[in-house]
Amino acid sequence: MAKDSCDGCGRTVTVAGGIANIWTFGQDDGSEGTAMTLEFEDGTDHLLCYPCMEVLPDNPTAEDVERLEEVDAETSRLTEY
């Protein structure tokens, strides 16, 4: 499983996939990763952790990702401008 950082809050995330866990088939052994890459309607794509995905508005943009910040190990929030 590859490690990277969330484009929103910067926390370290794991990304499922690739040859390292090809035979796990989504078993509940921690192999599902903690982030996924999302492609937005504005044409941008971002690797985001699940806490960041939960606080994004409907139809998010790159500006919404820039406003994300880590609050603690389990939650994220959008900063106010």
C-alpha positions in Angstrom: 0.0 0.0 0.0 1.4 3.4 -1.0 1.7 6.3 1.4 1.2 9.9 0.5 -0.3 13.0 2.0 -3.9 14.4 1.8 -4.1 17.4 -0.6 -6.5 19.0 1.9 -5.2 18.7 5.4 -1.7 17.2 4.8 -2.1 14.2 7.1 -0.3 11.0 6.0 -2.7 8.7 4.1 -2.5 5.2 2.6 -3.8 4.5 -0.9 -5.1 1.0 -1.6 -4.2 -0.6 -4.8 -1.3 -1.8 -6.8 0.6 -5.1 -6.6 1.1 -4.9 -2.8 -2.5 -5.8 -2.0 -3.8 -7.3 -5.2 -5.0 -10.5 -3.5 -6.9 -8.9 -0.5 -10.2 -8.3 -2.4 -11.3 -5.6 0.0 -11.1 -7.8 3.1 -11.3 -6.0 6.5 -7.6 -6.2 7.1 -6.7 -2.5 6.8 -5.9 -2.9 3.1 -8.7 -0.5 1.9 -6.6 2.6 2.4 -7.5 5.9 4.1 -7.8 8.1 1.1 -9.0 8.3 -2.5 -8.4 10.5 -5.5 -11.4 12.5 -6.6 -11.9 14.3 -9.9 -14.0 17.4 -9.6 -16.2 19.0 -12.2 -13.7 21.9 -12.5 -11.2 19.5 -14.0 -8.9 19.2 -11.0 -8.2 16.0 -9.1 -7.2 15.7 -5.5 -6.0 12.9 -3.1 -8.2 13.4 0.0 -8.6 11.5 3.3 -12.0 10.5 4.4 -12.4 13.2 7.1 -11.7 15.8 4.4 -14.2 14.3 1.9 -16.9 14.4 4.6 -16.7 18.1 5.1 -16.6 19.2 1.4 -19.7 20.8 0.0 -21.7 19.4 -2.9 -19.9 20.1 -6.2 -16.5 21.0 -4.6 -13.8 23.0 -6.3 -10.1 23.3 -5.9 -10.7 26.4 -3.7 -12.7 24.2 -1.3 -9.7 21.8 -1.0 -7.4 24.8 -0.3 -9.6 25.7 2.6 -9.3 22.3 4.3 -7.3 21.9 7.5 -6.6 19.1 9.9 -8.3 19.5 13.3 -7.2 16.3 14.9 -6.5 12.7 13.8 -10.1 12.0 12.9 -11.7 15.2 11.7 -11.1 18.0 9.3 -12.8 21.3 8.7 -13.1 24.1 6.2 -11.5 27.4 7.2 -13.6 30.6 6.8 -12.4 33.3 4.4 
